[in-house]
Amino acid sequence: MKFRPLTDEQWRYIEPLLPPPRAEEGKQAQSG
C-alpha cells in the first residue's frame, strides 16, 4: 500500500485531529 499525498481538503479535516509534533510536546513539558 503506497502513501498518497493528501489534498488540501483532506489535510484541512485531518490536521486538527493529529497529535501535536514531538518537538512542541517537549517544549511544553519543559516550560510546565
Sequence and secondary structure as in RCSB ss.txt:
>XXXX:A:sequence
MKFRPLTDEQWRYIEPLLPPPRAEEGKQAQSG
>XXXX:A:secstr
       HHHHHHHGGGS   HHHHHHHHHH 
